[in-house]
Amino acid sequence: MRNLALLAGLLAFLPAFRAFCQTQPILDQNPARIKWFQVSTPRFRVIFPEGFDREALRTANTLQHIYTPVSRTLGREPRPISIVLQNQTAVSNGFVTLTPRRSEFFTTPPQDFTLLGNNDWLDLLAVHEFRHVVQYDKALTGFSRGLYYLFGNNGLSLVSTTVPSWFWEGDAVGTETALTGGGRGRIPAFDVALRTQLLTRGPFSYSKAYLRSYKDFVPNHYVLGYFMTTYLKRHYGAEAWGRILTRTYNVPFQPFRFSWAIRKETGMKVETLYRQTVRELDSLWTGQGTGLPEKSAVTALPTDRNKVFTNYEYPQYLSDGRILAQKSGLAHIDQFVTLGREGGEQKVYVPGFLSESVTLSVAADRLVWTERAFDPRWGLRDYSVMKVYDLRTRQKRQISRQTRLGAPAFSPDGKQIVAVRVLPSNAYNLVLLDGETGRELKTFENPENAFYTAPRFTPDGGAVVVVKRIREGKTIERINVQTGERRDLVPYTGLNLSNPVAHGDYVYFNSPRNGIDNIFAVHVPTGRQYQVTDRQFGAYNATLSPDGREMAFQDFTPAGFRIATQPVDTAAWTPLENVTDRTVAYYQPLIAQEGGHSILDDVPRAKLPVRRYRQWKQLFNPYSWGPLVSSSGEALEVSLASQDLLSTTLANVGYGYDANQNTGRFFANLSYQGWYPVLDATFSSGMRQTAVTINNVRQDPDTTFRDAWRENRFSAGVRLPFNFTRSKYSESLSLGAFVNVTDVSGYGLPVRFYSETGNGTLYDTRYSLTYNRLIKTAPRDVLPRWGQSLSLYFRHTPFRGDYSGRIFTAQAGLLLPGLGRHHGLWLRGGYQQEDLRRTARNYRFPTTLLFPRGFLYQSFEHFVKGSADYRLPILYPDLAFWRLAYLQRIKGNLFFDAGQGVAEGRTRNFYSLGLDLTADFNVLRLLPQLEVGFRTYYLPQTGKVGFEFLVLDIGF
């Protein structure tokens, strides 16, 4: 039984491999003009752009230093690996992949205090991402090692899906927390949603906690995984996960092998591990709240009646006493709203794609924030630009271009802006900018390259308060705008201080001093500190009313962040010396297991040689190989796939065998994406074989002809992908032009289908244009609420050859909001013109126009089609069927299609209408979500009713 399950699992995954090898997607690249360099250690090769030498050398030394401690507890010393440092993007991220095997660090640090904490960004990436490298290489065990030899890194990617994502990210978060002085496990904001959920409504089922929900907000798999992996380490030792992974990868395709391995190690199934984890957390967090001071009186500002989880964040007072905030949630895209004390929430503006670390600032009835700005061609070059919205004129302007600015804040009169600037070299500075034009007025010196977050002007505009981080920890610094004189307002600390704001003699800031994030304040003349709020779950991002008598902040509740206010009463504040530390240091046993200190304290500074990285020498980098079977089992391919480390060159070559025709073919595909146009070429050569039965009118029986012939195909062309996103709409344009040659010899059948080529050569060209403009979506939206699309396709035979053909297709779409919040109306129209002459030289190209539903495709010289779809969510069941499936959403779609075709002077009409019912669900507790269902349609012209099974999305 175990062997059968293993074989079934293997065969089920192989079709995905085949599809992958035949696809050459457009990847993200850097501009072609960038020169690349490399520095190597015994275990790592760090590849970096010109000008990033200092940080690259530091990263290389850090990685080599942490190699043993990060890999120790999983019992695997990984193979050497390349690390690519990406410094042309304003995004803060990192990843490890096997296709091809590498890690990429996006080097711009975030302003988000819930992510960065007290760590240096590149140090945090080194520990976290290298732990993923160790996890991947752990799969070189048992049967999984055999899959690597058979399929290359695709084999390891395949078996990695048997381990849930919460382990991958949770274990890495636990490692960054145990081995450094920071890490997300130490940040109360990281777990505030789970803590609030357990203390107010209890745990969700394991399936819901992992696979999440459209009905309720569920903390992500980073949070779930950190606590589940840490619970097991606390009770069974740091090496337990290494043994669990060994058992899992020994026989990876046994269903639910990961849970079986946990039970062999601990006696618990994965569901039991989850229940034990949340039970322990509930007990610890309940104890944390016992004996807390009586919560201070606050007033929650009224909002719209939100039936689902909704956040209101980053409050700012307006001149009329209202408060502006950012709203987002399961049912809402990011938007700026105003809140009044008597109700009446009003939408102000819907921004574009916000920078990952959002702050808002208002002065003189103008609002400033940062958004992502995209390079039209290069996916790995983008910017963080400032935008200003005038609340009186309702006009929006972008006042910086091609900048990487974070956390902009107006001066009290709105004439100046202070912001954090990060250069491509990772040099950090506070900069003073003109509030109207964004022109740089002053750069504050930063000789130690301290990292700054969340600067704010003092009420008189003469100074800036800002969080400053260096190796010794964090402080809040006050900088005189005119003289540059600096003063630390609090001692350097390992606590995660963030988002200071000044008023009067006090500076308010976020701090987890008592184990729960709350608002604290420091008295500037004396340096004394106080706890200002004592909220149960978390209080963040204070802002003061113009008269200083009231403070607004975002208060976490079971329904999401809400904007709350409370009077400024210094007599009610708790002096820091009287604050009880109630920190739940869930990570503490892990620190002892890992040696009891931060491994980043003593990183060497070895001088390493820097050499040019010659891209052209590294274009071919095989990462996957081996046999691939089609889903029907009737075709077999043996191929080799390659992609270089900078994602400029994709290639695959191989041999395919068709069991139906008993023929084979050689093929090769190449895509070079390092220049502005993408250059593509494909070639295949092999035999074809078929049999044709011809109905003989004059004699019986019918005659069957069999034939075999050679077919060679070649295609070469260019693609131009553009990203024109500049607002709340994602906007893209793709252009393509290809020349195709099909050469056939040995074709001996007496008849030929028009969609096939006989003896001779077909020369054709094809051109395409695809444009999309779609508004961003909330998690519950089944369609974008607004959008337009246009597609043009033309293929013909302009060169001399043995065949001629022509097809032109134009399609357009319009997306509109429906009657309900998450309903959508999708209107589409299309026109196709095709050459259908019945001549010996005629060739009919495949269509790109979808035919009216319920009908089989038919060719016409002219065809016009229109359709209307009305989609809506019906139910959010959050229903688990044991471990087999987890049903998250049921959707409906009403449709109507109409088409008219003209051929040889005859006109034919097609009408259909129907209903689709589909379900979004997860299979076998895998994160990718599938959408399947059924369709019933009615053809009014014939009265026919039909049913179809639908597979609309397989999650990849």
N, C-alpha and C positions, 0 to 999 in steps of 0.2 A: 504493500500500500504506500509506504514511504517513497519507494522508487517511482511509482506511478505518479505520485504528486509532484515529485521532483521533475520528471520528464514533462508533465503538463505545464508546470510553471515555466520551464525553459522555452517550450514551444510558444507559449502565450506571449512572451516578450520579444521573440525574434522578429516578428513583422515590424515592430517599431524600429529595430536596427536597420532593416531594409529601407524603410521610408527615410530614415535619417541620411543614409549614404547617398540617396538619390536627390537630396535637397541641397541647394547652395544658397542659404539665406544671406541677406545683406547684414553684415555685422557692424559693430561700432569700431571706428578707427580714430587715430590722431591725424592731424594734418601731415601731408607728405613731406613738408619741408623740415620737420623736426629731426634732429640728429640724436642718435641713441648711443648710450655708453653702458658699460657693465663692470661690475666688481664682483669677485668670486671669493668664497670661503670653501673649506672642504665639503660643506653640506648645502650651500646655497649659491645661486647666481642671481644677483640683483641687477635688473635691467632698468635704466632710468633715462629721462630726457636730458639734453644738454642744460647745464646750469643747476642741476639738482645734486651735485656731487656731495656736498656736506651731509645732507640728509640720507643719501644713499649709503654712504660709508657708515653712518651711525646705525642705519637699519641693518646692514650686513653684519656688523659687530653684534647687534642685539640678537638677531636670529641665530647666529652661531652660538652665542652665550646661552640662549634659552633652550637649545636643541634637546639636551638630556633631561632637564627637569620637566619640560612640557610633555615629553613623550614617555616618561618613566612609568606612570601608573597604568597606561594601556599596554605596556609590554611590547612595544614595537618601535624600532628605530627606522624612521622613514628613509626612502631613497632620496638622493639629492634632488632639489626642485628649483625651478626658476621663479623669481618674484618680479613682477612688472609694476613699477611705480608710475601711477597716472597722475600727473600734476596739471593737466590742462582743463580739469573739470572742477566745478564748485561743489560737487556732490561729495558727501562724506560716506564712504562705504568700503567694503572689501569683500572678496570672495575667493573660494578655491574651487577649481573644476578639474575634471579629468579629460575633457575633450577640447583641446589637448590639456595635459596635466600641467598646471601652473597655478599661481595665486596672483591676484592683482590687488594692490592697495591704492585706494583713491585718497590722495594725501592731504586734501584740505580738511582741517579739523572742523568739527561741528560747533555751533554755538549752543547746542542742546545740552543742558546740564544733566538731563536724565540719561544721556548716552555716554558722554565723555567722562563725567565724574571728575576724579582727581588725577587721572592718568594723562600722560602725553599720548597724543593720538596715534602716532606711528608705533609707539611701544605697545599700546593696546591692540592695534591691528596685528602686530607681530605675534603676540601671545595667543590671541583668539584665533586668527587664521591658521597659524601653524598647528594648533590643536586639531583643526579640521584636516590638515595634511596627515597627521598621525592617524586620525579616525579612518580616512580613506585607505591608507596603507595597511591598516589592521585587516582589511578585507583580503589581503594576500595570505589567506589561511585556508587549509583544507580544500574542499571542492571549489571554493571561490578562487583560489590560486589557479586551478585548472582552467576556469573560465577566462582568467586574464591571459593565459598562454594561448587560448583558443580564439579569443575575441579582442585582445588588447584592452585598452582602458574602457572601452564600451562594456566589457564584461564586468569590470569593477563598478561602473556606474549602474549597471543592472542590479547587481547584488546589493548595492547600497540602498536600494528602495525597500529592502526587507527590514531596514532599521528605521523607525519613525523619526521624522524631522525634529521632534522635541528632544530626542537624545542628542542629535548633532549640535544643535544650538545651545541646549541647556548645559551639556557637558562643557562646551567651550566657554560659556558665561561663568560656570563654576570654576574653570581653570584660570580665567583672567582674574577672578575675585580672590582665589586662594594664593596665587603666585605673584600678585602685585599689591601695591598699597591702595589700589582703587578697585575698579570692577563694578559691574552693574548689580551684583549681589549685595553690595553695601549701600545702594541708593534706594531709599524708601519709595521714591516716585516710580521706580521700576516695577514694584509689586503692588502699588496702591490699588489698582483695579481688582486684583485677585483678593487682596486683604479685605477690601470693602465688600466684595461679593460673599466671601465666606462668613463674615461677621453679620451680614444683614439678610441674606437669603439662602445661604448654605451652598454646598458644592453642586455643580452640574454633573451629569454622567460623564464617564471617561470619554466616550465618543464625542460628546459635545465639547468637552474641555479641550480636546485635541483638534478636532476637525472644524470647530467653531460654528457660527450660526448667523442667519439673517434676522432671527427674531430678537436675540439678546446680544449685547456686547460681551465678548469672551476674550480674556487676555490671550495674547499670541503664544506661539509655541516656544518662544524664548523664555517667557516667564514660567509656563508650565514645566518645561524641560529643566530649567535651573533647579526648581524645587524637587522634582522627582529624582533627578540624578543626584542631587545633594542629599536627599533623604537616604538613598541607598548607600552612598559613601559614608554618611554619618553612622549607619547601623551595621554595615557589612564591610567597610574598609575601602580605601581608595582604589585598590586593585580589582575590586569585584566586577567593575564594568569591563575591564579587559578580558576577564574570563567569560563573561556573558557574550561579548562580541566574538570570541573564539568559537564558542559553541554555536552561535548563530551562523557564522560564515562557514563553518565546517560543512553544513548542509543547508544552504540559504533558501532553497525553494520548498522546503517543508512548510506547509501553511502554518502561519503564526509561530514560526520558529523563534522569533525574538522573545515572545512571551514565554515560550517553553524554556528558553535559556535562563530567563529571569527566575522562573520557578525552580529550575535545577540549582541555581545559586542561592536562592533565598527562601524557597518554599512558597513564594507568592506568585500569582499570575500578575500580568501587567495591570489589570483592573484593581487587584488588591493593593498593589504598590501605589496606585493613584489614591485609593481610599485611605490608606495609611498615611500617605503624605499630607493630604488635606486635613485629616483628623489631627495630626500633630501640629500643623500650621494653625488650625483653628484654636487649639489649646494655647499655643504660644501667643498668638495675637490677642486672644481674649485676656490672657494674663497681662499683656502689655497695657491694655486699657483699664485694668483694675486699679482703682485709686487715682486715676487721672483727676486733675482739678476740674471743678464744674465748668463746663464749656461756656466761654464768653458769649454774651448776647450779640447775635449778628442778625442782619436783615438780608434775606435772599431776594434779589430783584426779580419781579415777576417776568416770566417769559411766555412765549406761545405755548399752547398745550401740546407738548411733545410726548407722543405715545411710545417712543422708542428712545434708546440711549442717545443723548445729545450733549455735546460739550460747548460751553461758553468760556472763552479764554482770553487772556491778555487785556484786561480792562483798562480803559483810558477815559478820564473825565473830559466832557465837552464844556464849552463856555456856558451853556444853558442848564447845566446840572445833570444832564443825561450821561449815560456811560456807553461808550462804544466797545464792542468786543468782537472776537472772531467766533463764528458758529460753525460747527461741523458735527457729523454723526452718521449713524447707519442710514438715515433718511435724507441727509442734507450734504451737498457739496460745500466746500469752504466758502464762507461769505462773511462780510462785515455787517453787523447789525447794531442798532442803538436800543438801549433798554431804559425805560422811564420808571420812576418810583410808583406810578399809578398804573403800570402796565403799558401796553401799546408797543410791543416789539416791532421795529421797522427795519427792513432790509435797506442797507446803504449801498453796497457795491459787491459784486462777485469778482474776486481777483483771478489772476491766471494761476499758473502752477507755482505754488509758494515754495520758497526755499525751505529746506528741511528743518531749519531752526528759526522759528517765527518769533518776532517781537513786533509790537505796534507802538507807535508814538504819535501823539496829537499835540499840536500847538497852533494857536491862531486859527482854529477850525480847519486845519489841514492834517491829513494822516499820511505817514510815511511807513513803508515796509519794503521787503525785498522779494523778488520773484526770480525764478530761473529764466534765463534767456538762452536759446539754443542756437548753435551754429547750424546753418542750413544743410551742410553736408557731413561734417565730422561729428559723429555721435559721442566721442570722448572729449569734445571741447564744448564747454558751456560756461555760463557766467551767472553771477548773482547781481542783479541790477536793482536800483532803487526806483520805486514808483511813489508818486504823491497824488492824493485825492483831495480836492477842495470840497469840503462839506457844504459850502454855501452855493458854489456855482455848479457842483456835481460834475466837475471836469477832472479827468485823470491825465497825468503826464508821467513819462519816463524821464528821469533826470540824470541817469548814468548809463553808459554803454560799455560793453566789454569789460566790466569790472567784476571783482570778487569781493563784495562788501557784505558785512553781516551786522545785524542788530543796530540799524540806524535809529537815531533819536534826535528829535528837534530840540533846539534851544527854546527857552520859554517864549521868546518873541517870534519863533519860527523862521528866523533869518539864517540860522546855521544848523548844520547836522553833524553829529559825531557818529562815527561808525568804525567797525573793525575791518581792516583790509588785510587780505592774505595774498601775497605775491606767489607766482609759480615756483619760486625758490623756497617757499614756506617761511618767508620773512613776514613777521606779524607787526602791524602798526595800528595805533589809533590815528585816524585822520579827521581833520576838520573840513567840512564841505559847505559850499554855498547852498542855502536852503531853496533857492529858486532854480539855479542852473546845475547844481551838483558838482561845480568846479572845485577842485581841491585847493583849499586855502592854507592848510598847515598839516605837517606830519609830525607827530610826537615821537621823539627819539626813543628807541627801545634797544639799547646795546646788548642786553642779555637775551633778547628775543623771547621775552615772556609772552605767554598767550593770554589775550584779553577776551572777555566775554561781557556782553550786555552793558555797554556804557550808557550813562544818563547824565544830563546836565543838572547842576544844582539850581534851585529856583531863581537865583540871581543871574544865572548864565555865566558866572565867572569861573566855574570849575566843573570837572567831570568826575563822577564816581564810577568805578568799574571793577569787576572781578579780575584779579591778576593771578596767573598760575605759573609757578616755577617749580624746580625739583623739590624745594622744601615744602611745597603745599600751596594753598590758596590764601589770599588776603583780599581785602577791599581797599583799593587805592583811590586817593583823591588827588587829582591833577589840576593845577592852576592853568587855565586856558591861555593866559597871556604869558606867564613866565615859565611854564613847564615844571614848576616846583611840585614835588610829589610827597605824599604822606600816606603811610599804611595806617588804616583806621582800626584794624584788628590784627592780632598776631597770626602768623602763618599757621595753617591748620590742615589736617587731613580730611576735615569735614567738607562736604560738597556745598559750599556757599554759591549763591547764584542770584542774579537779577536784582541788583541794588537800586534803590531810588531814594533821593535825598529830599528832606523838607525840614526847615528850621534847623535845630541843632542835632537832628537825628538822620541816620541813614538806615533805611529798612531793607531787609534782604531775606531770601529763603535760606533755611538751615535745618538740617536733620538733628540738631543738637540733642533733643530729647528722644530720638529714635523715630519720630514722626515728623515729616516735613511741615514746618510752620513758619510764620513770619516772625523774624527777630529784628531788633534794632540796636544800633550802637550810638551812644551819646558822643558826638564828635569832640567836644571840649575835654571830656574826662576819659573816654575810651571804655566806659562801662557798657555792658551789653544786657539786653532784656529780651524775654519772650513776650511777643505782642499778642499772638493768637494761640489758642489751644484747641484746635479742631481735631476731631477724632481720627480722620483719615488723612487729611493733608490740606494745607493752605499755601498758595503760591502767588507770586507776581503781584505784589502790592502796588497800589498807586494812590496818591493823596489828592484830595479835593483842593481846589485853588486856595481856599482859606485855611487848609491844613487841619480842619476839625474832624474830618472823616477819612477813613481809609477803605478802599475797595480792593478786593482780591478774588482769586478764583478758588472756590471751595469744592473739594471732591465729595460727591454724593453717590448713592447707588444708581442714580439716573444719569450720571456724568458730571462734569464740572459745571458749577453754577457761580454767577457773580454775586458775591455777598459784600455787605458793608458793615462797618462797626465804628463807633466814635473813637477818636484818638484821645485816650485817657491814660496818660503816663502813670498815674497813681495805681492803675489796675494791672500794670505790667509786672511780670515776674523777673526779678534780677537773676542774671545767669547763674550766680552761685547757689541759687535756690531751685534751679531746674534739675529735676531728676532724670537721669539718662535711662530710658526704657528701651534701648535698642535691642531688637531681637537679632542677635548676630548668628543667624542660621548657618553661616559659612565658617564659623570659628573652628569646628573640628577639622575642616579641610585645610586650614592654615597649618595646624599641627601636623597633619598627615604629610604636608608638602615641605616641611622643614622649618616653618615658623617665621619666615621673613620674606620680603619682596626680592625676587630674583633680578629686579631691575636696579637694585642699589649699587651693584658693582660690575656693570657692563664695561668690558675693556674698550680701549680706544686704539685698537691696532691700526697701523697704517697699511692700507691694502692698495694694490695697483689698480688703476682705472684704465680700461681699454675701450676702444670703439666697438660698438655692436653693429656689425655689418648685416643689415636686413637681408640683402640679396643672397648672402651665404646661408641664411636660416629659413628660406622660404618653404622648403619641404621638410615637414616635421611629422612623420607618421605616428599616429596614436591609436589606431584601431585597425583590425584586420580580421580575416576569418570568414567562415561560411555563414550565409544568411538565408533563411527560408521564408518564402511568401506565406501569407496567412492561409492560403488554400492548400499549401504543401505541394503545389505543382511547379514551382520555380525555385531554383537554387542559385545563389550568387556567392562567389568568393572574391572579396574586394579588399583594398587597402585605402584608408582614409587619412588625409593629412591636413593640418592647419598650422600655420606658423604662430609663434607666441604673441605677435602683435596683431593678429587677426586680419592680415592683408591678403593671404593666399589660402584658398580652400581647394582641395583636389581629392579626387578618388578615382581609382582605376581597378578594373577587375574583369571577371569572366562570369557570364550568366548562362544558366541552362534552363530551357523550357521543356518540361516533361511532356506537355501536351503535343508540342510540335517535334519533340526529339531533336532539338537544335540548340546551338549555343551561339554566344556573341561576346566579343570583347568590347569594353567601353572605357571611356576616360572623360572626366569632367574637370574643368579648371575655371576658377573665378579669382581674378586679381582685383582687390578692392582698395589698394593703397593709393590710387590716384583719384582725381575728382570724378571722372566717369568710372564705373565698375566695368571691367572687361571680362567677358564670359566666353568660354568655348567648350563644346562637347563633341565627342566622336564615338561612334559605335560601328562595329563591323561583325557580321555573322550571317548564318543561314536562316531562312524562313521556310516553313513547310505548311501546306494546307491541302484540303480536299474540297472540291466543289461539285455538287450534284446539279445537273442541268435537266430540266423537264423537257423531254422530247415529245413534241406534239404528234409527229408522224409515226413514231415507232415506240414500242414499249419493250423492255423497261427503260427507266431513266438512266442516263449515263453519268458516272462519277469519274471525275478527273483528279489525279493527285500530282502534286508538283512540289519541287524544292528549288529555291533560288537564293542568291546572295544579295544582301541589302547593306549598303554603307550609308551612314548618316553623319553629316557634319553641320554644326551650327556655331556661329560666332556673332557676337554683338556687344552692345554697350547698354548700361543702365545708369540713370541719374536719379538717385533718391534724394529728396529734399525734405527738410523739416522746417516749416514756416510758423511754428507755434509761437504766438506772441501774447496770447490772452487766455481767457477761460476755455477757448476752443483749441483742441489739438488739430493742427493743420499740416497736411503732408501732400507732396506731389511726387509722383514717380514717372519717369519717362524711359522708354526702352525702344531699341531698334536692333533687329537681328537679321542676318543672312543665313539661310538654311539650304543645304544641298542633300538630296536623297538620290542615290544611284543604285539601280537594280540591274542585275544580269542573271540570265538563266531562267527567266519567267516564261513558262510554257503553257499556262492555262488559256483556254479559248475565250474566256470572259474575264472581266476585271470589275471589281467594285469601284465606284467613283472615289471612295475614300482610301483606295490603295493605289500604289504606283506599280506599273508593270515594267517591262524592259525600258531602259532609258534613264534620263536624269530629270529630276524636278528641282528647279531653282526657284526659291521664293524668298520674300522678305516680309517681316512682320514688324509693326509699329504699335506701341501701346502708350496710353496716358491714363493715369489713375490719380484722382484728386479726392481728398476727404477733409472735411472740416466738421469736427464733432465736439460738442461740449463735454466737459469732464463729468463723470458719473459718481453718484453715491453708491454704497455697497448694495442697496436694495433696488436700484434701477435695473430694469430688464432691457432697456434701450437708452441711449443718450436722448435727453429730452429735446435737444435741438441739434440739427446737423444737416449737411449737404454732401452729396457725393457725385462724382462724374467719372465715367470710364469710357475711353475710346479705344477701339481695336481695329486694325486694318492689316490684312494679309493678302498678298497678291504675287504675281509672277512677272516682274518687269524685265527679266533677262530671257534670252533665248534658251529654250530647252525643249524637252519632249512633251511637257504638260503645261497646262495653263489653268488658272483658277483665281478666284477673287472673293473675299468676304470682308464686309465692314459692319462693325457693331458699335452702337452708341447707347449708353445706359446712364440714367441719372436717378438719384434718390433724394428724398426729403424726409427728415425726421421731425416730428412734432410731438408736443406733450399731449397725453390723453386726458381723460376725465378725472382719473385718480392720480395721486402723487407719483406713483411709480409705473403708471400706464404709459404706453408709447404708441404713436401712430407712425407707420412707415409706408410712405408712398414711393412707388418705383415705376419708371417707364423705360422702355427700350425700343430700339429700331435696329433691324439687321437687313443688309442687302447681300445677296449671294449669287454667284455665277452658277447657274444650273443647266447650262447648255449640254445637250446630250451628244457629245462628240467624243471621238476616240482619245482626244487630248485633254478632256476636261478632268480636273481634279477638285474634289470638294474638301475644304479645310474644316477642322472641327470647330464647333461654335462655342462662344463664351456666354451666350444668352440663355438664361433659364427659361424653359418652356412652361406654359401654364400647368399648374399642378393637376395631376390626375390624367394627363395625356402623355403618350410617348412622343419623343421628338420627331418632327417632320421638317423637311427642307422646303423653303419657299424662296422665290426670288426677292420678295419684299415681305418683311414680317414686322408687325408693330405689337408691342405688348405693354400692358399696364397692370399694376397690382397694388393692393392695399392690405396691410397687416396691422391688426390691433392687438398688441401684446400686453399682458398684465400678470402680476403675481396673484395666485389664488390662496395659497396656504403655506405656512412655515411650520412643518410638523416637528422638526428636530427629533426624528424617530429612528432609533437604532434597531436593526434586525440582527441581533446577536453581533457577531464580528463580521458578518458578510456584507452589510450595507448600512449606510447612515443617510437617511432622507432629510434634506435640508429645505427644499422648496419645490412647490408644484406651480407650474405656470400654464397659462392658456394663450392661444393665438387664434384669432378669427381672421380669415383671409378671403379675398376675392381676386381672381385673376381673369383677365380678358385679353385675347389675342386675335389678330387678323393677319392671315397670310395670303399672298398672291403669287400664283405660279401658272405660267402658260395661259394667262388671261382669266384664270378662275380664282375666285375669292372664297376663302373658308374662314369661319369664325370659331373661336374657342372660348368657352366660359366655364369657370369652375368656382366653387366656394366651399369653405370647409372650416374645420376646427382642429387645431393641434393641442394635445395635452402632453406636457413633458415634465420630467422631474430632474432636479439637480441633486445628485447624491454622490457619495464616496463609496468605493468598493474596497473591501478587505482593509479598511482603515488607512488607505493611501490618500495623501493630501490632494492630488489632482482630482478635480470635480468633473464628473461625467454628466451629460444631459442626453437622456433618451426618452422616448415616449411613442405615441401613435398619432396618426392622422386619419381623420375621416373626411371624405370629400364628396361633393354632389355635383354632377354634370347636368345642368338644367336642360340642355338640348336633347339628351338621350334618356334622362331620368336615372342614370347609373349612379350607384352609391359604392364607394370603394374605401378600403382601409389600407394603411401603410404603416410599417414600423419605422421609427425615426431614430437615427443616431446623429445628433447635432453637434456634440462636443465630446471629445475623449480626454480632455484635460491637459493636452500638450500643445 
